[in-house]
């Protein structure tokens, strides 16, 4: 169990470093292409500003996008007590509790740190899960809080957006007259820059997906360790695998935050899912030794 958690953390650090390296490499090639070394500074400043905005405003935006409503203990005693007991067990501050009116069984957590966190469950999750299964799901979400996964995922999501915007900027200056500023005679830089802006957004998305999937396995392991009952979480995943987890009005911007994939399944899109296959998660939980 603890070896799995440590392994997942190490892999996440490596992936984040790869992300930063990709961003720096793209910025360097564009600055060389345009012949303006100062662009490295401006791209860096913009990247930091955008990441900070996402970091501080991300939680409120996620709750608003998904039309989540904050509740008190009297509104939904079962959910509230489950979250409260798990928070005490983990030694975490009690997060704010929200509910989404959606028949799909799903949940998510948000917040940049434990004392600024919130957890949200759908009405479908509350109706479908028994007490042990609900406890397993919410322990998973509090595992995200404990492991600061929302911080990692927010930064990763921001970096994907930054790299995509930089690529768009490059195409703008290339096809609308900006290419006249590039250095003459360096065709290699020109070719590398073209290739980079085509491949960088794809590579960034794949790195984000890898980070998100590793954090889901980590949260599963943490949740199982909290409850000391992996079968509760595995049973919840089995129900979700059978009935589905797609929301009525999902948002791709927050899909990576949910307990199970909130988007409709379909063809090649499954390869770019932010969640590992439900079957793989169940298998890992069934084989887990506490």
C-alpha positions as CSV (number, residue, x, y, z in Angstrom):
1,X,0.0,0.0,0.0
2,X,2.6,2.6,1.1
3,X,5.0,1.5,-1.7
4,X,2.1,2.2,-4.2
5,X,1.5,5.6,-2.8
6,X,5.2,6.5,-2.8
7,X,5.6,5.3,-6.4
8,X,2.6,7.3,-7.6
9,X,4.0,10.5,-6.0
10,X,7.4,10.0,-7.6
11,X,5.9,9.5,-11.0
12,X,3.7,12.6,-10.6
13,X,6.8,14.7,-9.8
14,X,8.6,13.3,-12.9
15,X,5.6,14.1,-15.1
16,X,5.3,17.7,-13.8
17,X,9.0,18.3,-14.5
18,X,8.4,17.0,-18.0
19,X,5.5,19.5,-18.3
20,X,7.8,22.4,-17.3
21,X,10.5,21.2,-19.6
22,X,8.0,21.1,-22.5
23,X,6.8,24.6,-21.8
24,X,10.3,26.0,-21.6
25,X,11.4,24.2,-24.8
26,X,8.4,25.6,-26.7
27,X,9.0,29.1,-25.4
28,X,12.7,28.8,-26.4
29,X,12.0,27.7,-29.9
30,X,9.5,30.5,-30.5
31,X,11.9,33.1,-29.1
32,X,14.6,31.8,-31.5
33,X,12.2,31.7,-34.4
34,X,11.2,35.3,-33.9
35,X,14.7,36.4,-33.0
36,X,13.4,38.0,-29.8
37,X,15.1,36.5,-26.8
38,X,13.0,38.8,-24.6
39,X,9.9,36.8,-25.5
40,X,11.1,34.1,-23.1
41,X,10.6,36.6,-20.3
42,X,7.1,37.6,-21.4
43,X,6.0,34.0,-22.0
44,X,7.3,33.1,-18.5
45,X,5.5,36.1,-16.9
46,X,2.3,35.2,-18.7
47,X,2.6,31.5,-17.7
48,X,3.1,32.4,-14.0
49,X,0.2,34.9,-14.0
50,X,-2.2,32.5,-15.6
51,X,-1.2,29.6,-13.3
52,X,-1.7,31.8,-10.3
53,X,-5.1,32.9,-11.4
54,X,-6.1,29.2,-12.0
55,X,-4.6,28.2,-8.7
56,X,-6.6,30.7,-6.6
57,X,-9.9,30.9,-8.5
58,X,-10.1,27.3,-9.7
59,X,-12.2,25.9,-6.8
60,X,-14.9,28.5,-7.1
61,X,-15.1,28.2,-10.8
62,X,-15.4,24.4,-10.7
63,X,-18.3,24.5,-8.2
64,X,-20.0,27.2,-10.3
65,X,-19.6,25.4,-13.6
66,X,-21.1,22.2,-12.2
67,X,-24.0,24.1,-10.5
68,X,-23.1,22.6,-7.1
69,X,-25.1,23.8,-4.1
70,X,-23.6,24.0,-0.6
71,X,-25.5,22.1,2.1
72,X,-25.6,21.9,5.9
73,X,-25.9,18.9,8.1
74,X,-29.7,19.1,8.3
75,X,-30.0,19.2,4.5
76,X,-28.3,15.8,4.0
77,X,-27.3,14.2,7.3
78,X,-26.0,10.9,5.8
79,X,-23.5,12.6,3.4
80,X,-22.5,15.2,6.0
81,X,-21.8,12.6,8.7
82,X,-19.9,10.4,6.3
83,X,-17.6,13.3,5.3
84,X,-17.3,14.5,8.9
85,X,-16.3,11.0,10.2
86,X,-13.7,10.6,7.5
87,X,-12.3,14.0,8.1
88,X,-11.8,13.2,11.7
89,X,-10.2,9.9,10.9
90,X,-7.7,11.6,8.5
91,X,-7.1,14.5,10.8
92,X,-8.3,17.0,8.1
93,X,-10.4,20.1,8.5
94,X,-14.0,19.6,7.7
95,X,-14.4,20.6,4.1
96,X,-17.5,22.4,2.7
97,X,-20.0,19.9,1.4
98,X,-21.9,20.3,-1.9
99,X,-24.5,18.4,-3.8
100,X,-25.1,18.3,-7.6
101,X,-28.6,17.5,-8.9
102,X,-27.7,14.8,-11.4
103,X,-28.8,11.1,-11.6
104,X,-25.3,9.8,-12.5
105,X,-23.4,8.4,-9.6
106,X,-20.3,10.6,-9.3
107,X,-18.4,13.0,-7.0
108,X,-15.5,15.4,-7.0
109,X,-13.2,17.4,-4.6
110,X,-11.7,20.8,-5.1
111,X,-9.6,23.3,-3.2
112,X,-5.9,24.2,-3.3
113,X,-5.3,23.0,0.3
114,X,-7.2,21.1,3.0
115,X,-8.5,24.2,4.9
116,X,-9.9,25.6,1.6
117,X,-11.4,22.3,0.3
118,X,-14.8,21.2,-0.7
119,X,-16.4,17.9,-1.7
120,X,-19.4,17.3,-3.8
121,X,-21.6,14.3,-4.5
122,X,-24.4,13.9,-7.1
123,X,-27.9,13.0,-6.1
124,X,-27.4,9.8,-8.1
125,X,-24.5,8.7,-6.0
126,X,-26.5,9.2,-2.8
127,X,-29.4,7.2,-4.1
128,X,-27.3,4.3,-5.6
129,X,-24.7,3.6,-3.0
130,X,-25.0,1.9,0.4
131,X,-23.2,3.4,3.4
132,X,-20.0,1.5,2.9
133,X,-19.8,2.3,-0.8
134,X,-20.6,6.0,-0.1
135,X,-17.9,6.0,2.5
136,X,-15.4,4.5,0.0
137,X,-16.2,7.2,-2.6
138,X,-15.9,10.1,-0.2
139,X,-12.7,8.6,1.3
140,X,-11.3,8.6,-2.2
141,X,-12.3,12.3,-2.6
142,X,-10.8,13.2,0.8
143,X,-7.7,11.3,-0.4
144,X,-7.4,13.9,-3.2
145,X,-7.6,16.6,-0.5
146,X,-5.0,15.0,1.7
147,X,-2.6,14.4,-1.1
148,X,-3.0,17.9,-2.5
149,X,-4.1,16.4,-5.8
150,X,-6.3,19.4,-6.6
151,X,-3.2,21.6,-6.5
152,X,-1.3,19.3,-8.8
153,X,-4.3,18.9,-11.2
154,X,-5.0,22.6,-11.3
155,X,-1.4,23.4,-12.2
156,X,-1.3,20.7,-14.8
157,X,-4.6,21.9,-16.4
158,X,-3.3,25.5,-16.4
159,X,-0.1,24.4,-18.1
160,X,-2.1,22.7,-20.9
161,X,-4.0,25.9,-21.4
162,X,-0.8,27.9,-21.5
163,X,0.9,25.7,-24.0
164,X,-2.2,25.7,-26.2
165,X,-2.4,29.5,-26.1
166,X,1.3,29.9,-26.9
167,X,0.9,27.6,-29.9
168,X,-2.1,29.7,-31.0
169,X,0.0,32.8,-30.6
170,X,2.8,31.3,-32.7
171,X,0.4,30.6,-35.6
172,X,-1.0,34.1,-35.3
173,X,2.4,35.8,-35.7
174,X,3.4,33.3,-38.4
175,X,0.4,33.8,-40.7
176,X,-0.5,37.4,-40.0
177,X,2.8,39.1,-40.7
178,X,4.8,38.4,-37.6
179,X,7.2,36.0,-39.3
180,X,9.1,38.8,-40.9
181,X,10.9,39.3,-37.5
182,X,12.4,35.8,-37.5
183,X,16.0,35.2,-38.1
184,X,17.0,34.7,-41.7
185,X,18.8,31.6,-42.7
186,X,18.0,29.4,-39.8
187,X,15.7,26.9,-41.4
188,X,16.3,24.3,-38.7
189,X,14.8,26.6,-36.0
190,X,11.9,27.3,-38.3
191,X,11.1,23.6,-38.9
192,X,11.6,22.8,-35.2
193,X,9.2,25.6,-34.2
194,X,6.6,24.4,-36.6
195,X,6.8,20.9,-35.4
196,X,6.8,22.0,-31.8
197,X,3.7,24.1,-31.9
198,X,1.9,21.2,-33.6
199,X,3.0,18.5,-31.2
200,X,3.3,20.4,-27.9
201,X,-0.4,20.8,-27.2
202,X,-0.9,17.0,-27.9
203,X,2.1,16.1,-25.7
204,X,0.9,18.5,-22.9
205,X,-2.6,16.8,-23.0
206,X,-1.0,13.4,-22.7
207,X,1.1,14.4,-19.8
208,X,-1.9,15.9,-18.0
209,X,-3.8,12.6,-18.6
210,X,-0.9,10.6,-17.2
211,X,-0.8,12.9,-14.1
212,X,-4.6,12.6,-13.6
213,X,-4.6,8.9,-13.9
214,X,-1.8,8.4,-11.5
215,X,-3.6,10.6,-9.0
216,X,-6.8,8.5,-9.3
217,X,-4.9,5.4,-8.4
218,X,-3.2,7.3,-5.5
219,X,-6.6,8.5,-4.2
220,X,-8.0,5.0,-4.4
221,X,-5.1,3.7,-2.3
222,X,-5.4,6.5,0.2
223,X,-9.2,6.1,0.5
224,X,-8.8,2.3,1.0
225,X,-6.2,2.9,3.7
226,X,-8.5,5.4,5.5
227,X,-11.6,3.1,5.6
228,X,-9.5,-0.1,6.0
229,X,-12.1,-1.6,3.6
230,X,-11.1,-1.6,-0.1
231,X,-14.1,-3.7,-1.0
232,X,-16.4,-0.7,-0.2
233,X,-14.7,1.4,-2.9
234,X,-14.4,-1.5,-5.3
235,X,-18.1,-2.2,-5.0
236,X,-19.0,1.4,-5.7
237,X,-16.8,1.3,-8.8
238,X,-18.5,-1.9,-9.9
239,X,-21.9,-0.2,-9.7
240,X,-20.6,2.8,-11.6
241,X,-19.1,0.5,-14.3
242,X,-22.5,-1.2,-14.7
243,X,-24.7,1.9,-14.7
244,X,-22.3,4.6,-16.1
245,X,-21.1,7.9,-14.7
246,X,-21.7,10.4,-17.5
247,X,-23.4,13.6,-16.3
248,X,-26.4,15.2,-18.1
249,X,-24.5,18.4,-18.6
250,X,-20.8,17.6,-18.2
251,X,-18.0,20.2,-18.6
252,X,-14.7,19.1,-20.2
253,X,-12.9,21.8,-18.2
254,X,-13.6,19.9,-14.9
255,X,-13.9,16.3,-16.1
256,X,-10.5,15.5,-14.6
257,X,-11.8,16.3,-11.1
258,X,-14.5,13.7,-10.9
259,X,-14.4,10.3,-9.2
260,X,-15.3,8.6,-12.5
261,X,-15.3,9.9,-16.0
262,X,-18.3,12.3,-16.3
263,X,-18.1,12.4,-20.1
264,X,-20.0,10.1,-22.5
265,X,-17.9,7.2,-23.7
266,X,-17.1,7.0,-27.4
267,X,-14.5,5.5,-29.6
268,X,-11.0,7.0,-29.6
269,X,-12.0,9.5,-27.0
270,X,-11.6,6.9,-24.3
271,X,-7.8,6.9,-25.1
272,X,-7.7,10.5,-23.9
273,X,-9.8,10.0,-20.7
274,X,-8.5,11.6,-17.6
275,X,-9.5,8.5,-15.6
276,X,-8.0,4.9,-15.7
277,X,-10.4,2.2,-16.7
278,X,-12.9,1.3,-13.9
279,X,-11.9,-2.4,-14.3
280,X,-8.2,-1.6,-13.7
281,X,-9.1,0.4,-10.5
282,X,-11.3,-2.5,-9.2
283,X,-8.5,-5.0,-9.9
284,X,-6.0,-2.9,-8.0
285,X,-8.3,-2.5,-5.0
286,X,-9.1,-6.2,-4.9
287,X,-5.4,-7.1,-4.9
288,X,-4.6,-4.5,-2.3
289,X,-2.9,-5.6,1.0
290,X,-3.4,-3.3,3.9
